Amino acid sequence: MKIDEFYRGTANLNLNGSIAALVPAIIIAVGNLYYFQNNQIMFLTIPFVIYSFISFQLYLFRTKQSISIGHNLSPSNSLYRNIFEARHLVVVYMNYQDSSLYFFFPDGHQAGILKKYRQKEHLLFKKPRIYILYNCQNQAIGFFKINHLKIEVYDQHRKYVGCFETEKRSWWKKKKEMLDESGQYIGSVEGSTTFMDEHVLNQSREQVGRLRRGWMPVEWSGRFPEANTPVLSLSESLSEKDKLLRMSFLVNEYFIER
């Protein structure tokens, strides 16, 4: 999938929402016409009509964006082979029926997706939440299991590679650390409480990753029209296992704290 197809999909969701909002409005109008014949009842249709109108305008806007982006995309395959190869990834959060996190390469091709694994839960035994990172071929390449204040990280072979831990220091501040498979401290995450700018640090307090909103290179604007779309940057010196472990803070950022 490319970024223009993603915007086309969101446009279709807005169109579906617009049509769905008209259903109760039509039922109220028809019911009032044939049974109640009360002009006051027709005011009940106003919220549904307004929501339908707004959703339809969003549909037109997203469709226009999709067409514009499509003209700026190369028809060839992506220059990147896997999600861990890129220095930067554009991060798009979707919160419709199921929350998902989409990753795109700078050239507009999809790099992967992070979403919740659906598992059957019994009333007496609540299972921990699990999020899976898929690559662009829809292959699972990472697993994140939420266990209270800890996010355990496993690679594509289900091998434990480390964890992300949070510790509440005060009502407004938390300590966020990362540990390797042996429990050794390998870094932390620090950021602003007012806007998205998270810094991933190693044990020497050197920055090896960053997630920030409002930073979008000009040359990307033709493919990503919304300048406030977050961008994830990871150091090229990190191995694939290290990058996977560092990406655990995204689970905390988008699916726990958000």
C-alpha positions in Angstrom: 0.0 0.0 0.0 1.1 3.6 -0.7 0.2 6.7 1.2 -2.3 7.8 -1.5 -4.2 4.5 -1.0 -4.2 5.1 2.7 -5.8 8.5 2.3 -8.3 7.0 -0.2 -9.2 4.5 2.5 -9.7 7.2 5.1 -11.9 9.0 2.6 -14.1 6.0 2.1 -14.5 5.7 5.9 -15.7 9.3 6.0 -18.1 8.6 3.2 -19.5 5.5 5.0 -19.9 7.7 8.1 -21.8 10.3 6.1 -24.2 7.7 4.7 -24.7 6.0 8.0 -25.6 9.3 9.7 -28.4 9.8 7.1 -30.1 6.6 8.1 -31.5 7.7 11.5 -32.4 11.1 9.9 -34.4 9.4 7.2 -36.1 7.1 9.7 -37.1 10.0 11.9 -38.4 12.0 8.9 -40.4 9.2 7.4 -41.8 8.1 10.7 -42.9 11.7 11.5 -44.4 12.1 8.0 -46.6 8.9 8.3 -47.3 8.7 12.0 -46.6 11.7 14.2 -46.8 14.7 11.7 -45.2 16.9 14.3 -42.9 19.6 13.0 -41.0 19.7 16.3 -39.8 16.1 15.8 -38.0 17.1 12.6 -35.5 19.1 14.7 -34.1 15.7 15.9 -32.7 15.1 12.4 -30.5 18.2 12.5 -27.5 16.7 14.4 -27.4 13.7 12.0 -27.6 15.9 8.9 -24.8 18.1 10.2 -22.6 15.1 11.0 -23.3 13.7 7.6 -22.5 17.0 5.9 -19.2 17.3 7.8 -18.2 13.7 7.1 -19.0 14.2 3.4 -16.8 17.3 3.2 -14.0 15.3 4.9 -14.5 12.6 2.2 -14.1 15.2 -0.5 -11.0 16.6 1.2 -9.3 13.3 1.7 -10.1 12.2 -1.9 -8.5 15.4 -3.2 -5.5 14.7 -1.1 -5.2 11.2 -2.4 -5.4 12.3 -6.0 -2.8 15.0 -5.4 -0.4 12.6 -3.6 -0.8 10.0 -6.4 0.6 12.5 -8.9 3.7 12.9 -6.8 4.5 9.2 -6.2 6.8 7.1 -8.3 5.1 4.1 -9.9 8.1 1.9 -9.2 8.7 -0.1 -6.1 10.0 1.3 -2.9 13.7 2.1 -2.5 13.6 0.5 0.9 13.6 -3.3 1.5 12.4 -3.4 5.2 11.1 -1.2 8.0 14.5 -1.4 9.9 16.5 -0.1 6.9 15.0 3.4 6.8 16.6 6.2 8.8 13.2 8.0 9.0 9.6 6.7 9.1 6.4 8.7 8.9 4.0 7.6 11.6 0.2 7.8 11.0 -2.2 6.9 13.9 -5.6 5.6 13.0 -8.3 5.4 15.7 -11.5 4.2 14.1 -12.8 0.7 15.0 -9.4 -0.7 16.0 -6.4 1.6 16.8 -3.5 1.0 14.5 -0.2 2.7 13.8 0.9 2.9 10.2 4.5 3.4 9.1 5.5 4.8 5.7 8.9 5.2 4.1 9.9 8.7 3.0 9.1 7.7 -0.7 5.4 7.1 0.3 5.3 3.3 0.4 4.0 1.5 3.4 6.8 0.2 5.7 4.6 -1.6 8.2 1.8 -1.5 10.7 1.5 -1.9 14.4 -1.9 -3.2 15.7 -3.5 -5.1 18.5 -3.6 -8.9 18.4 -7.2 -10.1 18.8 -7.4 -12.9 21.3 -10.3 -14.5 23.2 -10.6 -13.4 26.7 -12.4 -15.2 29.5 -14.4 -13.3 32.1 -12.3 -14.7 35.0 -8.9 -14.5 33.4 -8.0 -11.3 31.6 -5.1 -11.9 29.2 -2.4 -9.2 28.7 -2.7 -7.0 25.6 -0.4 -8.0 22.7 0.5 -5.7 19.8 2.2 -7.1 16.7 4.5 -5.2 14.3 4.0 -6.3 10.7 6.2 -5.5 7.7 5.0 -4.4 4.3 4.5 -8.0 3.3 2.1 -8.4 6.3 4.6 -10.7 8.1 4.9 -10.5 11.9 8.4 -9.2 12.8 7.8 -8.1 16.4 5.6 -8.7 19.4 4.9 -6.3 22.3 3.1 -7.7 25.4 1.8 -5.2 27.9 2.2 -6.5 31.4 1.1 -3.8 33.9 3.9 -1.1 33.8 6.1 -3.2 31.5 6.1 -3.8 27.8 7.9 -7.0 26.9 9.4 -7.2 23.4 9.9 -10.4 21.3 11.3 -10.7 17.9 9.8 -12.6 14.9 10.9 -15.9 16.4 9.1 -15.1 19.7 12.5 -14.7 21.4 12.6 -12.2 24.3 14.8 -9.2 23.5 14.1 -6.8 26.3 11.4 -4.5 27.7 10.2 -1.0 28.2 9.4 0.0 31.8 7.7 3.0 33.3 7.8 4.3 36.8 5.6 7.1 38.0 7.7 9.8 39.8 4.9 12.3 40.3 1.5 13.1 39.0 3.0 14.8 35.9 6.3 12.9 35.3 7.2 9.3 34.6 10.6 7.6 34.4 10.8 5.6 31.1 13.6 3.0 30.8 14.6 0.2 28.4 16.3 -3.0 29.5 17.8 -5.7 27.4 17.1 -9.5 27.6 19.4 -9.8 30.6 17.8 -7.0 32.5 20.6 -4.5 31.9 19.8 -0.8 31.5 20.3 0.3 27.8 18.6 3.6 27.7 15.6 5.8 28.4 13.0 8.0 26.8 12.5 11.7 27.6 10.2 14.2 26.1 8.0 17.2 26.4 4.7 17.1 28.3 3.1 19.8 26.1 3.9 18.6 22.6 5.1 15.5 20.8 8.9 15.4 20.9 10.2 12.2 22.4 14.0 11.5 22.6 15.3 8.0 22.8 18.6 7.9 24.6 21.2 5.2 25.1 23.0 4.3 28.4 25.5 7.2 27.7 22.6 9.6 27.2 23.3 10.0 23.5 20.3 10.3 21.3 19.6 7.2 19.2 16.0 7.9 18.3 13.4 10.6 18.2 9.7 11.0 17.6 8.5 14.5 16.8 5.6 16.3 15.4 5.9 19.4 13.2 9.1 18.3 11.5 8.6 17.4 7.9 11.2 18.0 5.2 10.0 20.2 2.3 10.8 17.5 -0.2 8.3 15.2 1.4 5.4 17.6 1.3 4.2 16.4 -2.1 3.7 12.9 -0.6 2.7 13.8 3.0 0.6 17.0 2.8 0.0 17.3 6.6 3.2 18.9 8.0 2.2 17.9 11.6 2.4 14.1 10.8 4.9 12.6 13.3 8.3 11.4 12.1 10.2 8.6 13.8 14.0 8.7 13.4 16.3 5.8 14.5 20.1 5.8 14.4 21.6 3.8 11.6 24.1 2.4 14.2 21.4 0.4 15.8 20.8 -3.3 14.9 17.4 -4.6 13.9 16.9 -6.1 17.3 17.9 -2.8 19.0 15.5 -0.8 16.7 12.7 -3.2 17.5 13.3 -2.8 21.3 13.4 1.0 20.9 10.1 1.0 19.0 8.4 -0.4 22.2 8.0 3.2 23.4 5.6 3.8 20.5 3.2 1.2 22.1 3.4 3.2 25.3 3.0 6.5 23.5 0.0 5.6 21.3 -1.8 2.7 23.0 -1.3 3.3 26.7 -0.8 7.0 27.4 -2.9 8.4 24.5 
